[in-house]
Every structure is written in C-alpha cells, then in structure tokens.
Amino acid sequence: MKRIILATAFLALATTQAFAEGTSRDAQLMLSRLGYQISVDGNWGPQSQRVISQFYIDRGMVYDGTLSENEFEDLAAEIPVEVQLEYNIGGVDFVRSLSDTPWGFQFTDEQVRAGQRAQRFEVRPGDCGEDPENNWSDCENDRERSELAGGAWEPGGNRWLAASVYVPQDFPYIPDKIGGGIFQIHQVGGPTGTYLGMESRPNIANISMMDGWLIGQVHQTWGSFTDVKETSIDVRLMRVDDMRDKWTDLMINFDTVNQNIAFFINGELIREVEDFTEFVPIRYVFKYGVYNAFMQHRGITLPTRVLYFDEVRVGNSRGEVEMNDARRAVD
C-alpha cells in the first residue's frame, strides 16, 4: 500500500475549504481521523456532540454547541494534508481515478457484504478532476466521478470481474442518457472520438443505473481509430428499486478471444453479447465506483450519490471471482 503525500499550500487550502463546506458526516469523519471514537453515519446526535466537545476541551478551546462553518474549519485545520490514492484490494492494485476528494472513497463498516469492512464511494455536485498526464479533464468534458481503476490486462485473454454493490434507500433517481456508470471495462490506448461535441474515449462494457434500471451496456465501435463511432447495446439487468437496502452481486465475463461479454446478477446469467469491437487497445482496465456524464449538457444537477462496494475480485475464471459465503472475504 502506498501513500502519496500532496503537501502543497493549494491542496491544504482546497482540503480545508472542502471540509468547511461539508456535512455532519464530514465532521464525524474528521473526528475519527483525529483518533476519536465516533460513529461515521451522518446522524449528528448526543454522541457526536460529546465527541466534538472533547475535541475542543483537548485543545483548550471553547465549543459553542453548534456545527457550523467555524467548527468545520477548526476540524479541517487539524487534518494532515494527505490523500491516499493507491490501494491493494484482494491482491489487485487499484488507483483512484480522476478524483482525490476527501469524501470520495473510504473504507467503512457501515454496510458490509463479507468480512470486516466495505468501500464507500461518494460523488457530490461538481466533483470533477483532471489527468494532465493523459490530457483529460472531467470538468471540461462534463463528467463527475469517484472511481477506483486497476486489474489491467492485455487483449487476447478471458477475464472475470465481480463485485457486490449496496444501494442506499435514498440513492437518487438517475435519468436516462447521463451515464450512471458503476462498473466498467475501460480501454487504455483505445480509439477516440467525440460525443455531444466533447472528447470521448469509449469503454468496451459497463453496468450503469439509468431510468430506474440497472443496465448492462456493450459498446460496439467502428470507423477510424481517431474518429470512432459507437452503438450501445443495452441489457436490462434488474430494477434499481429492487437493489435498495441490500447487497447485489455483479459479475462480468469478458472474453476477448471469442469477442463475447456476459452479464451475471446474483450468480445468474442474464445475457451474452458477441462481436463488440473491431479495435484493439494497448490494454483493458477495470473501473468501479460512481460515475456520471453530460449533466450540464442536459440541464441536470444530480444530488450527492453514495454507493457501497465489497468483495471486488478480478480473475481468469468464474471460480476465482464468484461470490461464495464460504470464501475468505476481501477486506
């Protein structure tokens, strides 16, 4: 596990400002990071009041009994300016993709599929980042996200990807055509094009939440490598309302040899799609988390989105990745 220390004055200011505009959960998270025993659940009750009072007592300061901008600034000023961007999950290396917000990714025991902890992703309005090395900006291309990316592999193999996802009861409705992606196979060094007048680097397949459905999408591409065209084959996997307040097991089999992609829900094969592309990238990468696109173009502002993931696995066979309660948990 590697920690990347971003100790510039700019990031320190940005972190302080971000938390100063935060929520009760942010305050709890900061107190937890400072070593206080507190439930990080967003419910600001007597326990949270006692803990923040102790925070002020420990520093010889006076607490006025409220949770306002001043309290957020006091807490944020104590937080080391450190953002962990790389993780090893189940033996696979992942990196945060185009997001380094303090709230965007955390390990948690709030909701757990197996083992001791799961992963919590959060995206707030305006959470867009940049990747100068690869000449990409989510902000300029109307995207918001908090994702992990990893498990890279080269074309020519057969890959199995799996994860369990928990959808909170208050997860917002995601309209059609704004890319509510939670699980995707991304291309590195693949074809590029434009969509809605913005740069596009199409993925191969993804699982998204749109218009009340969990949808498997396969992107069939053609044209030239620098002006790619695509058609999306959409497969309805299950209703989002049937996923709320419970864990759902997702699995994709991606067979680049036979040009076949299969979607599974809770161990059941839902659909196979063949002949998905004529292009071969340098490699493929697995991404998961919360991703949305084209909100500004469509005049939509989404509220904060939170999802939980657990038991994320990448392997060469179904047996390596499929959820099994007898299997050792991925923590």
N, C-alpha and C positions, 0 to 999 in steps of 0.2 A: 504494500500500500504506500502510495507516495503522496506527500502533501506539498502543494505548490503555494508558496507564500507570496502574496501580492501586496507589498508593503509600500505602495506609492501613496502620496498625500491624496491623490484623486480618488483612489479606491476607498481610503479611510473616510473621506467626506461622503462618498456615494453610499457606503455601508451605513454610516450614521444617519444620513438623510432617509435611506430606505426604511430603516427600523423606526425612525422618528415618525414616519407616516404609516406605521403598521397597525396591527390588530392586537387584541388581548392574547392571542396565541403567540404572536411575536414576542410579547413581553415575557410570557411563560418560557418560551424557547431561550431567550437571552438569560433569564434567571437560571434555567437548567444548565446552560453552557458555563455559567459562572459558579457552578457547583452546588446550587441549592436544590433540595428535593421538592419537586413540584410536578404536578400533572400537566402535560402539554396537550391540552384538549380544547382550548379556546373558551372554556367556561370560567369566567372570572368571578370566583366566589370567595368565601371566607379563607380557604387555604391559600389562594393566590394573594389575598390581602395581607395575610400573616407573613408570607414569604417576602413580599416586596417591602413590608415594614422592616423586616430583619435586614434586608439589603441596605436600607438607609441607616439603620442603627449601627451596622458593622462599619459604616463609613463616617459615622459622626455627623450625619445629615438629618434634616427634618423632613418627614414624609407628610404631605398634606392630605392624604387619604383618597386621592383621585388617580386616574390613569389617563394622562393627557400627554401632550407633546413634550412637556418638560420631563416627565418620567421616562418616556421613550429615549429622549436624548441622554439622560443620565445613565440609563442601562447600556445604550449603544456605545457610549464613551468608554465603557469597561470591557467591551468585547474586543479581543485581539483581531486584527485585520488579517484573517486567514481564511482562505476558501479552498476546501479540498475538492479537487477536480477529477481525480482518478481513483478508481475502486477495483477491487478484485471480488467478483461475485460468483460463487460456485466454481472457482478455478478459472474464470474468464475475466480478462481485463476489459474494463469499461471506462469511458471518459465522459464527463458532462459535455453535451453538445450545444453550443451557442447559447449557453445560459450559465451565469455564475451568481444569480441572486441568492441571498442567504436562505430564503424560504423555499427555493425551487426544488431542492432534493434533501431529504433527511431519512435516516433510519429511525424506525418507530416501533413501539409495541402497542399502539392504539388499535390496530387491526392486524391480525397475523394469521396466515394460512397454515403455516407449519413452523416449528422451531420457536425461537425467542423474539424475532423481530421481522419486520417487513420494510418496504420502501415507500415513502410518501412523496408524491410529486405535486407541486402547486404552481399554477400559472395565473398571474394577475394581469389585468388590462395594461398593455404597454410593455410586457416582458419580452423584449426582443433584443437579440445580441448580434455580435459580428464575429467573423472569422477572417481577419485580414490575410492570413497565410493562404487561404483558398479563395480570396477575393469574393467573399459572400457577406451580405448584410441582411438579416431578418427584418430589420427596421425599414430598409429601403424596398424590400420585396414583400411587405405586408404579411409577415408571419409573427407568431408568438409561440414560445415553446419552453418546456423543461424536459429534456430527454437524456438518457444515457445511450452511448453508442459503443459497440465493441463486437467481439467474436468474429473478426474479419476472416474471410476465406476466399480463395481464388476460384474462378469459374472452372467447371468440369467435375464438380463433386455433388454429393447428396447431403443436404443439411437439414437438421431438425431443430426447430426453435419452439420453446414453450415458456409460459409464464401464467401465473394466476393473478387476476385483477379483481379488486374490490371497488365497487361503485357506491359512494355515499348516497344517502337518500336525497340530499339536496344538490347533487350534481346537476348542472343546468342543462336544459334542452339545447342541443347543437343543431342549428338549421342545416339544411342541405347545402352542398357546394362551398363549404368553408373548411374542408379538410380536417375533420375532427380526429386526427390520427393518434393511436395509442401504441401501435406495434407495426414496424415496417422493415422491409428489406431495401436498404439504400445502396446505390451504385457509387463507387469511387472511380473516377476516371471514365465515367459513362457519357452517354450523349447529352447534349444540352439543347435548349430551345427557348421559346417564350410562351407565356400563358397570361392572358389579360394584360398584355403589354409589359410584363415583368419577366425577369430571367427565371427559367425553370430547369431543374435538374431532376428528371423523373425518376422515382424509385421503381422497383420491379413489382412489389406487392406490399399491401398494408392492411391492417384492420383498423377501422375507423368507427366513430359514433356520429351518425348523421340522421336527422329527421326521425329520431326516436328508435333507430335501429343500430345494432352492431353489424357492420358491413365489412366483408372481405372484398378487397379490390385487387385486381390484377391489371397492370398497365401494359397493353400491347403497343409496341412502338415501331415506327418505320420512318422512312425519309433519310435525310443525311445526318451525319454524326453531330454537326453543329447547328442543325435546324430540324430537330427531331419532332415528329408528330406522334400523338398517342390517342388511344381509345381505352377507356376504363371499363372492365367487366366487373360489375358489382354483384355480390352474392350476399343476400340477407342471411345472417347467421343466427341472430336472436334479437328480441326486443330489449332495449336498454332498461325499460321498467322491470323486466324480469331478472335484471342483474343487480338491482339496488339492494344494499344492505346484505350482500352475500358475496362469496368468492366464486368466480367463474374461471375455469381452466381453459386457456387458449393454446393452440398448437398449430404450427405450420410445417409442412414438409416441402422443401424447396429442392427440386431435382433438376440441376442444370444440364445433366446429360440427356435426359429424356424430355426436357422442356415441359415440366409438369409441376404445378403448385397445388397442394391440398390443404384445406382448412378443416380443423377439428375443434369442436366445442365440448368440453367435459368428456373427452375421450371418444366422441362420436364423429365420424367423418361426415361433413356437411356437403362438400363439393370439391371436385378436382377441375382445374383449368389447364389446358395444354397450349403449346405454341405461343408463348407470351412475348418474345422479342427476337429481333434479328441482330441485336448489338451485343458485344461482349466487352464489359468494363475491365478495369485492372483488377478489382476485387469487389466483393459484396460486404456490407456491414449491417449488423442487426441493431435497430434502434427501438427504444420503447420509452413511454412516458406520456406527456400531454403536449399535443401539437395542434395549432390551428392556423389557417391561412385565409387571406383575402377578405378579412373583416371590414377594413376601411373601404375597399372597393365596393363592397355590397352594403355599406352603411350600417354595419352591425357592430355593437360593442358587447362582448361577452363578459359576464361576471367572472369572479375568481373560480377556477376549476381545480379540484383536488381529486386525485386517484391514488390508490394503493396497489403496489405490485409485490409479489412474493414468489419464491420458488422459480426464479428465472434460470433457464438451462439452455445450453447450446451443445449439440452433439451430432454424431454421424448416424444415429439410429433412433428409432422410436423408443426403444427400451432405455436409452440413456437419458431421455428428457421427460417422458410422460409422468404426470403427477401420480404418485403412489404413496399412500399414507404410511407404508412400511419403510419407505426410503428415507435415508438420512436427509434432514432438512438443509436447505441452502440458506445460510444466515450471513 
